[in-house]
Each structure stands twice: as C-alpha cells, then as structure tokens.
Amino acid sequence: MTRRSVYGGVRGVPNSGGDTVNQKWEIVDQALGNLAKQTSTSTQDLGGLVKKLVEVAAPLEGKIEGAGKAAFDGLKANVDQIAYDLNMGMGSIAQGQQGMDAALNAGQTAMADEANRAKKNSGFDAAKFKG
C-alpha cells in the first residue's frame, strides 16, 4: 500500500520500500506562493494581537508588582515598536518565500525548456528496429 502525506503544499513520497520514514520531498506547484500569502495575512494579525494583548492586560496593571510590573511597563511603552518589528520581520519572511517561489518556477520552466530543446535536437533513428 502506498501512502502519501500532504502538509502545507509539501508532499512526502514514500521510498521504494513503501515506508514513510525516509521520505523524499517534492514541492507542489504554488506551495511557496500560497505560503507567502498566508504569512502576509499572519503578519497583519500578529501586530494587532500584540497591541490587543496590552489592551486586554490593562486591568491587571495596578495588581502587578516587582519584575512583572517592570516587564509589563516595558511592553506597554514599546508596544508600537514591538508590533512594527514583528511586522517587518514577518514581511521579510514573506518576501523571501515569494523570492523562493519565483526562483523555483523559473527553474522549472528553464528545465522544461532545456529538456524540450535537447529532445528536438536528439536523433532517435538509431534506436528504431529495422525488419
């Protein structure tokens, strides 16, 4: 029995023995592009969640003392910069994913073009059986 697992656009292909422990991976078309779109959406959500955390924790502000209060005050004072830094970092990840997607697609196209060129220029007459 052959099993295939799909996770996030990456498909595991069982080896010749049929087991899935030693899998080779192939990138499914559009996987990186879709991942970049999801990362972009997550970026927007993450920055908003950090700001919401400070808002939701505000009622606890007067009840926290010591190191916890200092940490919360630091978070509160720097929440905009923290959200910005997270957004920029996630944006860079999404940009990298888009670049990998473009490179993968260009490589696939170049490989197919080169294979077609080689096929057209090859002589298969020697392989024909003559009766």
C-alpha positions as CSV (number, residue, x, y, z in Angstrom):
1,M,0.0,0.0,0.0
2,T,1.3,3.4,-0.9
3,R,0.8,6.3,1.4
4,R,1.3,10.0,0.7
5,S,1.2,12.8,3.2
6,V,0.5,16.4,2.3
7,Y,1.3,19.2,4.7
8,G,1.3,22.9,3.6
9,G,1.8,22.1,0.0
10,V,4.8,19.7,0.5
11,R,4.1,16.1,-0.4
12,G,6.0,13.3,1.1
13,V,6.6,10.5,-1.3
14,P,7.3,7.0,0.2
15,N,10.6,5.4,-0.9
16,S,10.6,2.2,-3.0
17,G,10.0,0.1,0.1
18,G,6.7,1.9,0.7
19,D,7.7,3.2,4.2
20,T,7.4,6.9,5.0
21,V,10.3,7.1,7.4
22,N,12.8,8.0,4.8
23,Q,10.8,10.4,2.5
24,K,12.0,12.4,-0.4
25,W,10.1,15.7,-0.7
26,E,8.8,17.4,-3.7
27,I,7.5,20.9,-3.8
28,V,3.9,21.1,-5.2
29,D,3.2,23.9,-7.6
30,Q,2.2,27.1,-5.9
31,A,3.0,25.9,-2.4
32,L,5.5,28.7,-1.7
33,G,3.2,31.3,-3.2
34,N,0.4,30.2,-1.0
35,L,2.6,30.1,2.0
36,A,3.8,33.6,1.3
37,K,0.1,34.8,1.2
38,Q,-0.6,33.1,4.5
39,T,2.5,34.6,6.1
40,S,1.4,38.0,4.8
41,T,-2.0,37.6,6.5
42,S,-0.4,36.3,9.7
43,T,1.8,39.3,9.7
44,Q,-1.1,41.7,9.9
45,D,-2.8,39.6,12.6
46,L,0.4,39.3,14.7
47,G,1.0,43.1,15.0
48,G,-2.7,43.6,16.0
49,L,-2.5,40.8,18.6
50,V,0.5,42.3,20.4
51,K,-1.4,45.6,20.7
52,K,-4.5,43.8,21.8
53,L,-2.5,41.9,24.5
54,V,-1.6,45.3,26.1
55,E,-5.2,46.4,26.0
56,V,-6.6,43.2,27.5
57,A,-3.9,43.2,30.2
58,A,-4.5,46.8,31.2
59,P,-6.9,45.9,34.1
60,L,-4.1,43.9,35.7
61,E,-1.7,46.9,35.6
62,G,-2.3,48.0,39.2
63,K,-2.2,44.5,40.5
64,I,1.3,43.6,39.2
65,E,4.4,44.3,41.3
66,G,8.1,43.8,41.0
67,A,9.8,42.4,37.9
68,G,6.4,41.5,36.4
69,K,5.3,45.2,36.6
70,A,8.6,46.3,35.1
71,A,8.2,43.8,32.2
72,F,4.6,44.9,31.6
73,D,5.5,48.6,31.7
74,G,8.3,47.9,29.2
75,L,5.9,46.1,26.9
76,K,3.3,48.8,27.2
77,A,5.8,51.6,26.5
78,N,7.3,49.8,23.5
79,V,4.2,48.0,22.0
80,D,4.2,50.0,18.8
81,Q,7.9,49.3,18.2
82,I,7.4,45.6,19.0
83,A,4.5,45.3,16.7
84,Y,6.4,47.2,14.0
85,D,9.5,44.9,14.4
86,L,7.3,41.8,14.3
87,N,5.5,43.0,11.2
88,M,8.8,43.9,9.4
89,G,10.3,40.5,10.3
90,M,7.3,38.6,9.1
91,G,7.2,40.8,6.0
92,S,10.8,39.8,5.2
93,I,9.9,36.1,5.6
94,A,7.0,36.5,3.2
95,Q,9.3,38.4,0.7
96,G,11.8,35.5,1.0
97,Q,9.1,33.0,0.3
98,Q,7.9,34.9,-2.7
99,G,11.5,35.0,-4.0
100,M,11.9,31.2,-3.5
101,D,8.6,30.7,-5.4
102,A,9.8,32.8,-8.3
103,A,13.2,31.0,-8.4
104,L,11.5,27.6,-8.2
105,N,9.1,28.5,-11.0
106,A,11.9,29.9,-13.2
107,G,14.0,26.8,-12.6
108,Q,11.1,24.5,-13.6
109,T,10.4,26.5,-16.7
110,A,14.1,26.6,-17.7
111,M,14.5,22.8,-17.0
112,A,11.4,22.0,-19.2
113,D,12.6,24.3,-22.0
114,E,16.1,22.8,-21.9
115,A,14.6,19.2,-22.0
116,N,12.4,20.1,-24.9
117,R,15.4,21.6,-26.8
118,A,17.5,18.6,-26.1
119,K,14.7,16.3,-27.2
120,K,14.2,18.2,-30.5
121,N,18.0,18.0,-31.2
122,S,18.4,14.3,-30.5
123,G,18.4,11.7,-33.2
124,F,16.3,8.7,-32.3
125,D,16.8,6.9,-35.6
126,A,19.5,4.6,-34.2
127,A,17.0,3.2,-31.7
128,K,14.5,2.2,-34.3
129,F,14.2,-1.5,-35.0
130,K,14.6,-2.5,-38.7
131,G,12.8,-5.5,-40.0
